[in-house]
Amino acid sequence: MADYLRIAGILLEVLLLFNLIIIAHELGHFLAARWRGLVVEKFGIWFGKPIWKKTLGGVEYSLGSIPAGGFVALPQLAPMEAVEGESRQGRASLPPVSALDKIIVALAGPAASMTLALVCAALVWWVGRPVSEMERTTVIGFVLPDGPADKAGLQAGDKILEVNNHPVTRFAGMGDASGSVTWNVVRSEEPVIPVKFERHGKVQTVEVEPTLPERQGWGRRKLRQIGIVPAQTPMVARVFPGSPAAEAGIQPRDLIKAVNDSPLLSMVALAEYLNKAEADVPVQLTVQRGGQTLRVEVTPRIPVEETEPRVGILWDDRGPTVLEHPNPWTLVTGSVRTMVDTISAVLSPRSDIKAEHLSGPVGIMRIYYLLFESPDGWRLALWFSVVLNVNLALLNLLPVPVLDGGHITLAIIEAIRGRPLNIRLLEIIQTGFAMLLIGYMLYITFFDVQDLPWRRQKGEPPAELKFSPKAPGN
C-alpha cells in the first residue's frame, strides 16, 4: 500500500507541474488578448468534457475532465472552425484586429513561458541543483571491449578535452549541450570523430569511427556511440532483503571505491567484475560510508528463479551528487543554446537526430516522474522546468501555422499587404497544419509510450530479487 501511495503522490506532482507550465503559456495569450481588446470566447483548464464551466464577462471558463494543460479560444487571431467549432458570435460580426495586436497576443505565450523559466531558474539558484559526477567530469570510466573507442586506443582514466573539434566540460547531462561529450558524439555527421584527450599529462588526438546500433523493435532509432562511459563512483541505491549484500552490511548510499583492492572508475566496471564473479566465492569491497572507509566481504549467490550469481544491489544511476547554485541567466541561456542545437540537428539532412527523438507530453511526464523518484526530486524537477519552458517558448516561435510563430508570420504578411488575408485561405492553412501537428504528436506519443516501463528489458535487473537463506556454516 505504501508503494501505491508513493507512486500516486509522484503522479500528482507530475500532473501539477506539467499542467502549470502549459496553463502559464495559455494564460499569457489570455491576458494579452484582454489587454489588447480581442474577443476571448473560452479559457479552459484541461480538455475533454467539462466537469465545471461558467461564463463571466463574456468568457466561458471551464475545467475539463482530461488533465492535460489548457487552451484559450481567440477567434480573431486565427480561423480554425474545423478544429474549435464555429465562433459563437460569428466571425463576420467580429471587429477587425490590427496586425500589431495579433503579434502582441501571439508573443505573449512564449513570453509567459520564458518568464516562468526565469522564475524556476531563480528558485534553482536559491535551493540548488544536484549535479552528478558525469556532469562534472570528462574522464572516461570504462571502455567497452572491442568498441570504437577501444579500437582507437582510448582507455579508462583518459580525460577528454575535445570531441569533433568542440571543447567539452562534462560527459553528459542536459543544459548547455554544446559542452557535452555525449552530445558531440551523437551530433557528429562525419564517418570519423576526432577526440582530443589527456593521458598522464600528454595531450593526444585519435579518430574514432562511431557505430549506429540497429533499431530494436518499434522503438526510436539508436544514436551514434563510441563505447565509453563516464568516470563515476558506484553508489548503492537499494539492497535487497536477505541478499549477500544485506548480510554483509552494505547500506543505501554506500560508495564502492574498489573491488579486491582494484580501484573503480565506474559502475559498469564494477558490474562487469561482479558479473564474472563465481557463486560462493567471496569478493572484497572497499566501501566509503560518510567519513569511514570499510572493507566488506560479500559472497555472491544465485537468486531464486535466476541463473547468474548476484550480490543483491541496485545501483544509483546518478551516483554521488553535489549541490550547485547556478545563476538564472546561465541556466536560461544554456537551455536556449541546447534548444537551438537540437533544432539544428533535427533539420540537418546528415544528422542521425530526427524528429522522432523529440519527446511529447507522455515523454515529458515520464521524465518528470523519473526525476521525482529521486530524493532530490523537486530540485531536479525545478531545473528541468527551466529547460522545458525555454523549449516550449522557442518551439512555439517557429514560423509554422498553428504555432505562435505562425500567427506572427501571418500578421507580418498582413501588415505588408495592408489588408487581412483571405479568411477561407487562412482557415484551410490553419486547419491543415493543425491536423499535421496532431498527427506528429501521435507519432511522437507512439515512441514515448514504448519508453514506459511496461516490461523488463534485456539485461535490466529485475524489480525484485529473492535469495534462499544462506546455508549453515557458510
Protein Blocks (a to p, Z undefined) as FASTA:
>chain_A
ZZmmmmmmmmmmmmmmmmmmmmmmmmmmmmmmmmnopacfbdcehedjdfbdcdeehiac
dddfbdghjadddfklpccfklnopafkopklpccddfklmmmmmmmmmmmmmmmmmmmm
mmmmmnopaddfklmccbdfbdcehiaklmnopaehiacfbgghiacfbfbdchjfklpf
klmmmmpmbfbdcddddeehiacdddddddddddehjbccddddehiacddddddfbdce
hiaklmnopaehiacfbgehiacfbfklmmmmmmmpcehiacdddddehjbccddddddd
ddehiabdcehiacdfklpaddddddfklmmmmmmmmmmmmmmmmmpmkbcbdfklpccf
klmmmmmmmmmmpmklmmmmmmmmmmmmmmmmmmmmpccehiamlmmmmmmmmmmnopac
dfklmmmmmmmmmmmmmmmmmmmmmmmmmmpcfbccehiacfbdcdddddehZZ
